[in-house]
Amino acid sequence: MNQDIVKKNLLKLHNCEEEFTVIFSGKKSNKVNGLYKTGKREIIIHNRNFANDEAGNNLLFYTAIHELAHHIQFTEHKKKSCRTHTSLFYAIMNDLADIAEKKGLYKVVMDAATEKLVKEAHELSCQIAAIQKKLGKVLFKLEEKCVETGIRYEDVIDRKAQISLNTAKKARKAFVIDIPENLSADIQEAVLRENDEDVQQEMINAGQKGKSVEQVKRVKTNSVVNEDETESLLKEKKRLTRTIDTLQRRLDEVVEHLESKGEL
């Protein structure tokens, strides 16, 4: 895999509004696998960090996806904060990884042992979410008893149960919303932060489709990397037109310079 192939495959994931360049540094780095230079719109990949085989190429392309996400973040979402690895960034990157996997450009191949560990981690997170809902149910019952016995619910929660009022509020909300048990604790937490019921349902649907936590959080703005063919073609047209205009201006400058020297 060379830098031309990497760029060609990246362009299959997203038609960027601004041009970018992919450069193999030819170096090995102990700090990073790649970086994105905002000023030059350059994706730099330290290609000697990767083995020259299928697995190495797969990991190299994942690095390229990571840096493309930075390019999109900076040029299309105009996020120039020093905090580059934001929720927006990871949502963009995960959208790109989804598309790359769908198109067979990037693969996540797990052996049986790895799949088992992934499943176990997911199930444990789902159990945490289920326990939070169960806590919410108990707290509703506790509030009823507090009213019956004439004691202050908030005081009992805070000082006796040693549960913060914020945690109690989220647990009760989790019980009311009743998020499906196959969704992780972090997905549940994201849904709990949203108050619009329609958006909550869209977030739940996204989680059940296998979207990441950061993708679920951005449901209100839809996918941050749009696969719509018409929109993609319009973006490509805009990018190519800008490139042609730049080249035409440069051509005019070269011709003018040659004419001034009597070379034409």
N, C-alpha and C positions, 0 to 999 in steps of 0.2 A: 504494500500500500504506500503510495506517495502523496505528496501534498495536493496534487491536481485531483487525484481520485477522492481525497478527503473533502475538498471543496465541492466537487461535483455532487457527492452524496449529501453534504450539508444543505446544498441548494434544493435537494429533493424533500427536505424537511420543512423548509420555510423560504418563501420568496422575500428576501429582506428589502426594506426600503432603501438602505444604503449599501454600497459595495463593501466587501471585506476581502482580505488576503489571508491565505493560509501559508504559514512558513514553518518548515521543519528546521529546527536549530542545529541539528546534527550533534547535539550535546546530551549529556546525561546530567540530571539535576537531582540532588538529594532532598530538595525543598518542595518543588512543585513539578507536576507533569506538563503543565502548560500555563499560559497566561494570555490576557487580552490587553492590547495597547489601544486605549480609547482614542488618542490623538491621531494615530495612523490607521486605525481600524484594522489592526493586524491580530490574527490568531496565531500565536506562537506555540508550537508543540515540541517538547524535548523528546524527539522520537527514539533516542537511544535508551530511554527509560523502559522501552517495551521490547519484548521478544519479537523476532521476525517470523511469527507463525500466526495461525488463525486466532488463537487466544490473545496474543499480543496485539494484533490488529483490532480486535474487538475492544480491548481496553483503551487503545489509542483513540479509537473513534468516539468512545464515551468521553474522553478528555476533550475532543473536538466539539462534542455536543455541549459540554460544560462551558467552553469558551464562546460558542455561538450564542448561548443563552445570555452571556454578558453583553455581546454585541447587540442583541435585540433589546435587552434591558436599557442600554445606554442610548441607542439610536432611535428606538421606537416608543419607549415608555419614558424617555427623558429623565431617568433616575441617575443623577450624578452624585449621589451621596457617597461618602467614603465607606459606608456600610454596603458593600456590594453583594454579599451573600444574604439577601433579605428573603422574606416570604415570597415576594414577587419573583425574585430570581429563581428560587426553587420550583415555583409553579411553572415558569417558562421552561426550565430545564426538564422537568418531568413531562410536560406536554411534548417536548421534542423527543424525549426518550421513548414515549408511547408511540409516536409516529414512526420513529426509526425501527422500533421492534415490530410494529405492524407491517412495515415495508421490507423487513428482513435485512436491514442494514446494521442492526445491533441485536445481539442475542444474549439472553440471560439463561445459561445452561447450568442447571443444578443437579448434582447427584442426589441419590435417595437420602443420604444422611443430612445434606444441606436442606433439602425440602422439608425433612422432618423437623429440623430446628426452626425453620421459618414458620412452619405451621404451629409449633409449640409456642413460639414468641407471640404470634398473632392471637392464639387462643388465650394465653395468659392476659394479654391486654384486653381482650373481650371480657374476660372474667372480672377484671378491675372495673370495667364499665358497668357490668351487671351488679357488682357489689355496690357501686355508687347509687344505682337505681334502687337497690334493696334498702340502702340507708335512707334514701328519700322517703320510701314507704313507711319505714319505722318512725321517721321524724314527723310525718303527718299524724300518725297515731299518738306520738308523744305530745304533740301540740294539743290534741283533743283531750288527753288526760290532764294536761296542765290547766286547761280551761275548766275542766270538771272539778279539780282539786283546789283551784284558786291560787296557783303559783305561776310565776312569770316564765314563760317558755324560753325567751332569749337568755335569761339568767341561768336556767338549767342547762341549756345547750353549751353556753360559753364556759361556765365555771365547773359544772358537774360532769358533763359528757366530754369536755375538753375538745369541742369541735367549734371552729370559727363560724361566725354567722354567715360568712361568704360561702364557706364549704357547705353549710347546711342548705343555703339557698340554691346552690347548684345541684345538690343531691335531690332536692325536692323537684326542681325543674326537670332533671333527668327522668325521674319517676313519672312525671306528668306527660312528657313528650314520648316516653317509651320507645327509645331508639332501638332498632333491631339488634338482636344479640350477636349477630355476626360482624358487627362493626367495632373497631378498636376504641380504647379509652380516649385517644387523641382525636379521633373523628367525633366522638361524642362531645368532647370538650369544645371543639370548633362549632358544632351545632348549638350547644348551650349558649354560646356567645351571641348568637343571632336571635333576634326577637320576632322577625317576620316569619309567620308560619309557612307561607309558600316557599320562601327561600330555604327554611329549615328542611322542607321536604326535598327540594332540589339537591341540597347538600347530602342528605341521606341517600338519595338515588345515585349521586356521584360516588359516594363511598361504596355502595353496593356494586358499582361497576368497576371497582378496583382502583379508583383514583387515589392519589396520595393525599396526605393531610393538607399540604399547601395548595393543591389543586382544589380540594373541597372548600377551603377557606375563600377561594376566589370565584365561587360559583356565580355570585351576583354580577360579575363582569364577564361571565362565560369563559371559554378557553382563552388563555392569553396568547396562544399561538393558534390561529384560525386555519383550518384545513380547507375552507370553502374555495373551490376552484376559481370562481370568478374573481373573488377578492385577491387570491394569490396571483392571478394573471395581471390584474390591475397594478398590484405592487411591483411585479416584475417589469411591466411596461414603464412604470415611473422610474424604476432603478436604471433600466437600459437607456431610457431617454436622457436621464441625467448623465450617464456615462458617455453617450454619444455627443452630447453638448460639450462636455469637458474635452473630449478628444478633438472635436471640431475647432474649439477655441485654440487648442494647442497646435493643431494643423495650420490654422491661420497665422499664428505667431511664427511658426517655422518658415512658412512660405514668405511672410513679410520680411523676415530676417535674411533669407536667401536672396530675395529680390534686391534688398538694400546693398548686398554684396555683389550684385550683378551675376549671381549664379543661376538665375532663371531668366 
